[in-house]
Amino acid sequence: MTVLDFSALDLDQQLLDALSDKGYERPTAIQAAAIPAAMDGRDVLGSAPTGTGKTAAFLLPALQHLLDYPRKKSGPPRILILTPTRELAMQVAEQARELAAHTHLDIATITGGVAYMNHAEVFSENQDIVVATTGRLLQYIKEENFDCRAVETLILDEADRMLDMGFAQDIETIAAETRWRKQTLLFSATLEGEAIHDFAERLLSNPVEIEADPSRRERKKILQWYYRADDIKHKTALLCHILKQPDVHKAIVFVRKRERLHELVSWIRDQGVTCFYLEGDMVQAKRTEAIKRMQDGTVNILIATDIAARGLDILDISHVINFDLPRTADTYLHRIGRTGRAGKKGTAISLVESHDHLLLGKIERYLQEPLKMRVIEELRPTSKAPSPTSGRKQSKKAKEKAAEKKKEKNKEKVKVKVRHRDSKNVGKRRKPAASETPAENDNK
């Protein structure tokens, strides 16, 4: 059943007022599925691409629980939310404060890069919700500065990224410290692979599993197309032309590798275009500065790798540009989900070389619709376009795998030579030879 309005989810009027203040009218697919399940007290294993309202999907039922069961006196946190990065923790806490604006609930953060003195209030004052990164929180737990015994709900945001970053053991240690909790909610950008399911099995009890792709209506808010590029030089010329267009108010440019990122940043700056960048192993101070400058509009172009941009939530991104196409269609959706948010329209542009057409075909099949090609007249490609069916062809690796499978299958077959006359006589009784008599047959 489609939920058309937040009021149908049995949320408190204080939360509905906050949603109205933010301009949210109807729940997204992940919110409509996850909120009722979480409010029923079930553990939830949820997945949805970036930009589909995943954060509100776990914040709203957590806030509703605190309103439904207010405590009589102040105490340590009842809701604990873990995130992989400091930026994401700050974003989640800020959204929690906005949704709790009409309540008296208190929200705090515990992250790295902050002096111990600044966290002292979290330990000394009443807190209803704490949003934390695993490393700093674990340090405080070991020092007995943070009391986990009152935690009723443990929420893991961007769990797949936390696993990628090697935080599995830390999370399990924190989960053991909150063993009196009543509920666990685990949210991830994707549920692909055994690792995330094995991890969820250790932490969750009989969870409701929810995978929500953005609806076609939500996807239509993002205008998508691609430009064909002859080579890397042509690609960079196309990018520079796009970034100089007046409608590009704020853009994120995605590349696959760090090496490409540095080359591209240098080239763009040489063209007189100001930009910042994000990469995986970046000093926290530089990362914070880049994000802050994008958020306050000082800089309007950010170059990033997929790993560095996971969990990034910058408002009013007008354009997402795939300088390098991603390897998977899931990653494509996560990338473009950073534009067209909060009911606004966005644009996603991909730059496609000849060798990218197999990847383009994968993305189109996943979206169940073709991406349109556009041409900038003064930068028209000179190379011959691949055939329309090239994106549907099997890759060399896939062909080799299929051939190997066929070979193994043939080995397993036992070859039995069947003569034509044998197959004709199957099931027929053999007549005795003329030289045989009934008596002779009896003696045999």
C-alpha positions as a Python dict, from the first residue, in 0.01 Angstrom:
ca = {
    (1, 'M'): (0, 0, 0),
    (2, 'T'): (134, 346, -91),
    (3, 'V'): (159, 591, 200),
    (4, 'L'): (54, 929, 65),
    (5, 'D'): (107, 1141, 376),
    (6, 'F'): (328, 1140, 689),
    (7, 'S'): (17, 1167, 908),
    (8, 'A'): (-75, 813, 798),
    (9, 'L'): (237, 685, 978),
    (10, 'D'): (97, 765, 1324),
    (11, 'L'): (369, 1017, 1405),
    (12, 'D'): (332, 1270, 1687),
    (13, 'Q'): (206, 1615, 1589),
    (14, 'Q'): (536, 1768, 1705),
    (15, 'L'): (720, 1561, 1445),
    (16, 'L'): (460, 1635, 1176),
    (17, 'D'): (506, 2008, 1242),
    (18, 'A'): (883, 1971, 1202),
    (19, 'L'): (836, 1782, 875),
    (20, 'S'): (604, 2056, 754),
    (21, 'D'): (866, 2320, 847),
    (22, 'K'): (1119, 2136, 630),
    (23, 'G'): (874, 2117, 339),
    (24, 'Y'): (839, 1737, 347),
    (25, 'E'): (493, 1636, 228),
    (26, 'R'): (500, 1262, 168),
    (27, 'P'): (731, 979, 275),
    (28, 'T'): (977, 824, 33),
    (29, 'A'): (976, 448, -34),
    (30, 'I'): (1233, 369, 237),
    (31, 'Q'): (1051, 588, 491),
    (32, 'A'): (708, 437, 416),
    (33, 'A'): (848, 86, 466),
    (34, 'A'): (1095, 135, 752),
    (35, 'I'): (911, 374, 986),
    (36, 'P'): (611, 146, 1063),
    (37, 'A'): (838, -158, 1112),
    (38, 'A'): (1069, 32, 1349),
    (39, 'M'): (774, 182, 1540),
    (40, 'D'): (645, -174, 1591),
    (41, 'G'): (972, -248, 1771),
    (42, 'R'): (1117, -470, 1499),
    (43, 'D'): (1485, -478, 1410),
    (44, 'V'): (1535, -337, 1060),
    (45, 'L'): (1791, -415, 789),
    (46, 'G'): (1734, -134, 541),
    (47, 'S'): (1892, -29, 212),
    (48, 'A'): (1831, 269, -14),
    (49, 'P'): (2049, 489, -236),
    (50, 'T'): (2177, 826, -119),
    (51, 'G'): (1919, 1102, -138),
    (52, 'T'): (1610, 887, -76),
    (53, 'G'): (1542, 993, 285),
    (54, 'K'): (1729, 714, 462),
    (55, 'T'): (1828, 934, 760),
    (56, 'A'): (1471, 1039, 839),
    (57, 'A'): (1366, 673, 801),
    (58, 'F'): (1553, 585, 1121),
    (59, 'L'): (1538, 923, 1302),
    (60, 'L'): (1158, 955, 1299),
    (61, 'P'): (1081, 620, 1467),
    (62, 'A'): (1362, 684, 1720),
    (63, 'L'): (1220, 1025, 1808),
    (64, 'Q'): (867, 882, 1823),
    (65, 'H'): (986, 614, 2069),
    (66, 'L'): (1131, 881, 2300),
    (67, 'L'): (803, 1076, 2286),
    (68, 'D'): (591, 767, 2347),
    (69, 'Y'): (798, 655, 2646),
    (70, 'P'): (934, 967, 2820),
    (71, 'R'): (1164, 899, 3114),
    (72, 'K'): (1089, 1040, 3458),
    (73, 'K'): (1436, 1176, 3528),
    (74, 'S'): (1742, 1275, 3327),
    (75, 'G'): (2007, 1022, 3240),
    (76, 'P'): (2249, 890, 2977),
    (77, 'P'): (2153, 846, 2608),
    (78, 'R'): (1866, 616, 2511),
    (79, 'I'): (1934, 625, 2136),
    (80, 'L'): (2287, 566, 2002),
    (81, 'I'): (2361, 627, 1632),
    (82, 'L'): (2695, 520, 1483),
    (83, 'T'): (2831, 668, 1158),
    (84, 'P'): (3155, 606, 965),
    (85, 'T'): (3272, 969, 945),
    (86, 'R'): (3269, 1290, 1147),
    (87, 'E'): (3090, 1481, 868),
    (88, 'L'): (2809, 1228, 849),
    (89, 'A'): (2772, 1232, 1230),
    (90, 'M'): (2736, 1611, 1223),
    (91, 'Q'): (2482, 1591, 938),
    (92, 'V'): (2272, 1325, 1112),
    (93, 'A'): (2277, 1519, 1440),
    (94, 'E'): (2173, 1838, 1262),
    (95, 'Q'): (1882, 1661, 1091),
    (96, 'A'): (1781, 1507, 1425),
    (97, 'R'): (1772, 1855, 1583),
    (98, 'E'): (1556, 1986, 1299),
    (99, 'L'): (1309, 1697, 1333),
    (100, 'A'): (1305, 1740, 1714),
    (101, 'A'): (1266, 2118, 1691),
    (102, 'H'): (917, 2115, 1851),
    (103, 'T'): (1019, 1877, 2131),
    (104, 'H'): (1245, 1908, 2436),
    (105, 'L'): (1471, 1621, 2329),
    (106, 'D'): (1849, 1670, 2347),
    (107, 'I'): (2091, 1556, 2076),
    (108, 'A'): (2471, 1545, 2105),
    (109, 'T'): (2766, 1426, 1894),
    (110, 'I'): (3085, 1241, 1986),
    (111, 'T'): (3345, 1241, 1710),
    (112, 'G'): (3717, 1260, 1648),
    (113, 'G'): (3884, 1594, 1584),
    (114, 'V'): (3716, 1744, 1893),
    (115, 'A'): (3889, 1804, 2227),
    (116, 'Y'): (3778, 1601, 2530),
    (117, 'M'): (3662, 1919, 2708),
    (118, 'N'): (3404, 1979, 2435),
    (119, 'H'): (3254, 1636, 2500),
    (120, 'A'): (3237, 1683, 2878),
    (121, 'E'): (2877, 1812, 2856),
    (122, 'V'): (2771, 1488, 2688),
    (123, 'F'): (2887, 1296, 2995),
    (124, 'S'): (2757, 1540, 3257),
    (125, 'E'): (2422, 1651, 3114),
    (126, 'N'): (2105, 1474, 3006),
    (127, 'Q'): (2118, 1346, 2648),
    (128, 'D'): (1842, 1160, 2466),
    (129, 'I'): (2026, 1087, 2142),
    (130, 'V'): (2400, 1062, 2078),
    (131, 'V'): (2543, 1043, 1725),
    (132, 'A'): (2900, 914, 1728),
    (133, 'T'): (3192, 779, 1530),
    (134, 'T'): (3314, 442, 1651),
    (135, 'G'): (3678, 522, 1734),
    (136, 'R'): (3620, 814, 1971),
    (137, 'L'): (3314, 654, 2133),
    (138, 'L'): (3503, 329, 2201),
    (139, 'Q'): (3783, 529, 2361),
    (140, 'Y'): (3536, 692, 2601),
    (141, 'I'): (3367, 358, 2677),
    (142, 'K'): (3704, 202, 2769),
    (143, 'E'): (3783, 503, 2989),
    (144, 'E'): (3439, 457, 3152),
    (145, 'N'): (3334, 808, 3051),
    (146, 'F'): (3034, 695, 2848),
    (147, 'D'): (2749, 489, 2997),
    (148, 'C'): (2589, 248, 2746),
    (149, 'R'): (2350, 81, 2989),
    (150, 'A'): (2056, 309, 2911),
    (151, 'V'): (2076, 262, 2531),
    (152, 'E'): (1744, 121, 2409),
    (153, 'T'): (1801, 152, 2034),
    (154, 'L'): (2129, 113, 1846),
    (155, 'I'): (2133, 253, 1491),
    (156, 'L'): (2408, 190, 1236),
    (157, 'D'): (2413, 434, 944),
    (158, 'E'): (2617, 360, 627),
    (159, 'A'): (2701, 17, 771),
    (160, 'D'): (2853, -105, 445),
    (161, 'R'): (3101, 181, 449),
    (162, 'M'): (3191, 109, 812),
    (163, 'L'): (3273, -247, 711),
    (164, 'D'): (3482, -121, 417),
    (165, 'M'): (3674, 101, 659),
    (166, 'G'): (3751, -191, 890),
    (167, 'F'): (3523, -90, 1180),
    (168, 'A'): (3344, -426, 1218),
    (169, 'Q'): (3526, -524, 1539),
    (170, 'D'): (3472, -181, 1697),
    (171, 'I'): (3100, -192, 1620),
    (172, 'E'): (3064, -541, 1766),
    (173, 'T'): (3243, -426, 2083),
    (174, 'I'): (3004, -129, 2114),
    (175, 'A'): (2707, -359, 2042),
    (176, 'A'): (2822, -588, 2325),
    (177, 'E'): (2833, -286, 2559),
    (178, 'T'): (2470, -203, 2465),
    (179, 'R'): (2350, -561, 2509),
    (180, 'W'): (2046, -446, 2712),
    (181, 'R'): (1905, -263, 2410),
    (182, 'K'): (1559, -350, 2278),
    (183, 'Q'): (1614, -273, 1909),
    (184, 'T'): (1881, -247, 1640),
    (185, 'L'): (1841, -67, 1307),
    (186, 'L'): (2104, -117, 1038),
    (187, 'F'): (2097, 101, 727),
    (188, 'S'): (2322, 74, 426),
    (189, 'A'): (2353, 213, 74),
    (190, 'T'): (2345, -145, -56),
    (191, 'L'): (2285, -496, 79),
    (192, 'E'): (2497, -662, -190),
    (193, 'G'): (2748, -927, -83),
    (194, 'E'): (2768, -1177, 202),
    (195, 'A'): (2969, -950, 435),
    (196, 'I'): (2683, -713, 519),
    (197, 'H'): (2437, -1001, 570),
    (198, 'D'): (2679, -1194, 793),
    (199, 'F'): (2741, -879, 994),
    (200, 'A'): (2367, -809, 1027),
    (201, 'E'): (2305, -1168, 1138),
    (202, 'R'): (2540, -1119, 1433),
    (203, 'L'): (2379, -793, 1548),
    (204, 'L'): (2011, -808, 1452),
    (205, 'S'): (1732, -1033, 1575),
    (206, 'N'): (1481, -1151, 1314),
    (207, 'P'): (1494, -821, 1121),
    (208, 'V'): (1255, -684, 864),
    (209, 'E'): (1462, -655, 544),
    (210, 'I'): (1383, -354, 327),
    (211, 'E'): (1544, -266, -7),
    (212, 'A'): (1402, 50, -156),
    (213, 'D'): (1510, 188, -492),
    (214, 'P'): (1401, 542, -574),
    (215, 'S'): (1066, 545, -751),
    (216, 'R'): (1048, 642, -1118),
    (217, 'R'): (875, 964, -1008),
    (218, 'E'): (1167, 1051, -778),
    (219, 'R'): (1418, 963, -1049),
    (220, 'K'): (1242, 1190, -1300),
    (221, 'K'): (1347, 1487, -1085),
    (222, 'I'): (1700, 1425, -1210),
    (223, 'L'): (1761, 1505, -1576),
    (224, 'Q'): (2018, 1254, -1709),
    (225, 'W'): (2220, 1249, -2030),
    (226, 'Y'): (2572, 1183, -2158),
    (227, 'Y'): (2832, 1332, -2392),
    (228, 'R'): (3050, 1106, -2604),
    (229, 'A'): (3424, 1176, -2569),
    (230, 'D'): (3707, 1080, -2807),
    (231, 'D'): (3979, 1062, -2540),
    (232, 'I'): (4087, 1206, -2205),
    (233, 'K'): (4181, 1542, -2358),
    (234, 'H'): (3838, 1574, -2521),
    (235, 'K'): (3679, 1466, -2193),
    (236, 'T'): (3849, 1742, -1993),
    (237, 'A'): (3749, 2000, -2254),
    (238, 'L'): (3387, 1887, -2223),
    (239, 'L'): (3406, 1907, -1843),
    (240, 'C'): (3549, 2258, -1849),
    (241, 'H'): (3272, 2372, -2087),
    (242, 'I'): (3004, 2221, -1858),
    (243, 'L'): (3145, 2375, -1539),
    (244, 'K'): (3144, 2723, -1694),
    (245, 'Q'): (2771, 2711, -1775),
    (246, 'P'): (2560, 2963, -1575),
    (247, 'D'): (2313, 2698, -1453),
    (248, 'V'): (2588, 2501, -1276),
    (249, 'H'): (2542, 2652, -931),
    (250, 'K'): (2702, 2373, -730),
    (251, 'A'): (2853, 2054, -876),
    (252, 'I'): (3022, 1732, -766),
    (253, 'V'): (3253, 1570, -1024),
    (254, 'F'): (3318, 1199, -970),
    (255, 'V'): (3633, 1011, -1068),
    (256, 'R'): (3725, 647, -1003),
    (257, 'K'): (4087, 679, -893),
    (258, 'R'): (4288, 913, -673),
    (259, 'E'): (4555, 955, -940),
    (260, 'R'): (4295, 1083, -1186),
    (261, 'L'): (4156, 1313, -918),
    (262, 'H'): (4483, 1503, -867),
    (263, 'E'): (4544, 1535, -1242),
    (264, 'L'): (4193, 1669, -1295),
    (265, 'V'): (4208, 1918, -1007),
    (266, 'S'): (4534, 2057, -1144),
    (267, 'W'): (4395, 2082, -1499),
    (268, 'I'): (4069, 2251, -1388),
    (269, 'R'): (4255, 2506, -1180),
    (270, 'D'): (4482, 2581, -1477),
    (271, 'Q'): (4166, 2672, -1673),
    (272, 'G'): (4083, 2935, -1413),
    (273, 'V'): (3806, 2732, -1245),
    (274, 'T'): (3816, 2721, -864),
    (275, 'C'): (3755, 2379, -711),
    (276, 'F'): (3822, 2169, -403),
    (277, 'Y'): (3856, 1793, -375),
    (278, 'L'): (3790, 1497, -145),
    (279, 'E'): (3987, 1173, -136),
    (280, 'G'): (3995, 874, 97),
    (281, 'D'): (4313, 928, 301),
    (282, 'M'): (4268, 1298, 356),
    (283, 'V'): (4374, 1504, 660),
    (284, 'Q'): (4057, 1581, 858),
    (285, 'A'): (4119, 1957, 865),
    (286, 'K'): (4145, 1974, 482),
    (287, 'R'): (3837, 1757, 438),
    (288, 'T'): (3635, 1974, 677),
    (289, 'E'): (3747, 2289, 497),
    (290, 'A'): (3646, 2153, 154),
    (291, 'I'): (3299, 2053, 276),
    (292, 'K'): (3250, 2383, 463),
    (293, 'R'): (3344, 2587, 155),
    (294, 'M'): (3096, 2389, -58),
    (295, 'Q'): (2822, 2430, 199),
    (296, 'D'): (2866, 2806, 241),
    (297, 'G'): (2903, 2860, -136),
    (298, 'T'): (3262, 2992, -126),
    (299, 'V'): (3349, 2715, -373),
    (300, 'N'): (3091, 2555, -601),
    (301, 'I'): (3285, 2263, -755),
    (302, 'L'): (3400, 1954, -569),
    (303, 'I'): (3602, 1672, -728),
    (304, 'A'): (3566, 1342, -539),
    (305, 'T'): (3619, 967, -543),
    (306, 'D'): (3328, 740, -450),
    (307, 'I'): (3486, 629, -120),
    (308, 'A'): (3553, 987, -9),
    (309, 'A'): (3200, 1102, -96),
    (310, 'R'): (3006, 824, 79),
    (311, 'G'): (2768, 973, 334),
    (312, 'L'): (2833, 1326, 207),
    (313, 'D'): (2524, 1546, 228),
    (314, 'I'): (2568, 1893, 79),
    (315, 'L'): (2254, 2094, 14),
    (316, 'D'): (2149, 2234, -324),
    (317, 'I'): (2378, 2033, -553),
    (318, 'S'): (2257, 2134, -899),
    (319, 'H'): (2480, 1898, -1102),
    (320, 'V'): (2650, 1562, -1063),
    (321, 'I'): (2908, 1492, -1334),
    (322, 'N'): (3049, 1144, -1393),
    (323, 'F'): (3391, 1221, -1536),
    (324, 'D'): (3456, 848, -1504),
    (325, 'L'): (3157, 615, -1528),
    (326, 'P'): (3122, 397, -1217),
    (327, 'R'): (3176, 20, -1234),
    (328, 'T'): (2827, -62, -1112),
    (329, 'A'): (2477, 74, -1167),
    (330, 'D'): (2425, 90, -788),
    (331, 'T'): (2716, 331, -757),
    (332, 'Y'): (2571, 537, -1042),
    (333, 'L'): (2245, 574, -847),
    (334, 'H'): (2431, 668, -527),
    (335, 'R'): (2625, 935, -717),
    (336, 'I'): (2333, 1100, -891),
    (337, 'G'): (2126, 1081, -572),
    (338, 'R'): (2323, 1377, -441),
    (339, 'T'): (2128, 1610, -669),
    (340, 'G'): (1751, 1650, -706),
    (341, 'R'): (1697, 1631, -330),
    (342, 'A'): (1426, 1773, -104),
    (343, 'G'): (1184, 1805, -396),
    (344, 'K'): (1425, 2005, -612),
    (345, 'K'): (1531, 1917, -966),
    (346, 'G'): (1885, 1818, -1055),
    (347, 'T'): (2106, 1724, -1348),
    (348, 'A'): (2338, 1424, -1392),
    (349, 'I'): (2583, 1427, -1685),
    (350, 'S'): (2816, 1144, -1781),
    (351, 'L'): (3124, 1166, -2004),
    (352, 'V'): (3153, 844, -2203),
    (353, 'E'): (3450, 717, -2403),
    (354, 'S'): (3423, 423, -2644),
    (355, 'H'): (3545, 172, -2385),
    (356, 'D'): (3273, 291, -2142),
    (357, 'H'): (2979, 170, -2351),
    (358, 'L'): (2956, -167, -2175),
    (359, 'L'): (2925, 17, -1843),
    (360, 'L'): (2671, 253, -1997),
    (361, 'G'): (2469, -49, -2112),
    (362, 'K'): (2469, -191, -1756),
    (363, 'I'): (2342, 139, -1616),
    (364, 'E'): (2067, 167, -1879),
    (365, 'R'): (1948, -188, -1814),
    (366, 'Y'): (1938, -117, -1440),
    (367, 'L'): (1742, 205, -1493),
    (368, 'Q'): (1521, 28, -1751),
    (369, 'E'): (1553, 328, -1980),
    (370, 'P'): (1821, 458, -2219),
    (371, 'L'): (2025, 768, -2142),
    (372, 'K'): (2007, 1028, -2417),
    (373, 'M'): (2321, 1145, -2591),
    (374, 'R'): (2379, 1516, -2640),
    (375, 'V'): (2640, 1702, -2842),
    (376, 'I'): (2814, 2035, -2778),
    (377, 'E'): (2854, 2166, -3130),
    (378, 'E'): (3202, 2314, -3089),
    (379, 'L'): (3318, 1998, -2909),
    (380, 'R'): (3157, 1742, -3137),
    (381, 'P'): (3333, 1400, -3117),
    (382, 'T'): (3533, 1295, -3423),
    (383, 'S'): (3556, 923, -3353),
    (384, 'K'): (3298, 679, -3483),
    (385, 'A'): (3018, 602, -3239),
    (386, 'P'): (2986, 240, -3121),
    (387, 'S'): (2690, 46, -3255),
    (388, 'P'): (2367, 82, -3055),
    (389, 'T'): (2392, -281, -2943),
    (390, 'S'): (2752, -257, -2820),
    (391, 'G'): (2636, -199, -2465),
    (392, 'R'): (2445, -524, -2475),
    (393, 'K'): (2739, -740, -2581),
    (394, 'Q'): (2904, -973, -2334),
    (395, 'S'): (3238, -857, -2199),
    (396, 'K'): (3549, -1065, -2273),
    (397, 'K'): (3560, -1179, -1912),
    (398, 'A'): (3194, -1285, -1922),
    (399, 'K'): (3250, -1477, -2246),
    (400, 'E'): (3551, -1659, -2100),
    (401, 'K'): (3354, -1748, -1788),
    (402, 'A'): (3064, -1883, -1995),
    (403, 'A'): (3300, -2088, -2214),
    (404, 'E'): (3471, -2236, -1906),
    (405, 'K'): (3134, -2325, -1754),
    (406, 'K'): (3027, -2495, -2077),
    (407, 'K'): (3353, -2687, -2088),
    (408, 'E'): (3307, -2815, -1731),
    (409, 'K'): (2950, -2914, -1805),
    (410, 'N'): (3061, -3114, -2110),
    (411, 'K'): (3322, -3298, -1902),
    (412, 'E'): (3053, -3412, -1660),
    (413, 'K'): (2847, -3568, -1938),
    (414, 'V'): (2895, -3944, -1986),
    (415, 'K'): (2895, -4018, -2356),
    (416, 'V'): (2702, -4333, -2446),
    (417, 'K'): (2692, -4439, -2809),
    (418, 'V'): (2339, -4536, -2906),
    (419, 'R'): (2291, -4712, -3240),
    (420, 'H'): (1987, -4623, -3445),
    (421, 'R'): (1858, -4980, -3450),
    (422, 'D'): (1894, -5003, -3071),
    (423, 'S'): (1684, -4691, -3024),
    (424, 'K'): (1421, -4832, -3262),
    (425, 'N'): (1395, -5160, -3068),
    (426, 'V'): (1374, -5011, -2717),
    (427, 'G'): (1098, -5187, -2523),
    (428, 'K'): (1049, -5463, -2782),
    (429, 'R'): (1083, -5833, -2689),
    (430, 'R'): (1360, -6002, -2891),
    (431, 'K'): (1240, -6287, -3108),
    (432, 'P'): (1436, -6614, -3073),
    (433, 'A'): (1678, -6694, -3355),
    (434, 'A'): (1568, -6953, -3616),
    (435, 'S'): (1827, -7203, -3490),
    (436, 'E'): (1688, -7182, -3136),
    (437, 'T'): (1396, -7401, -3036),
    (438, 'P'): (1182, -7361, -2723),
    (439, 'A'): (1341, -7672, -2577),
    (440, 'E'): (1692, -7535, -2632),
    (441, 'N'): (1591, -7208, -2469),
    (442, 'D'): (1458, -7398, -2167),
    (443, 'N'): (1784, -7588, -2135),
    (444, 'K'): (1974, -7258, -2136),
}
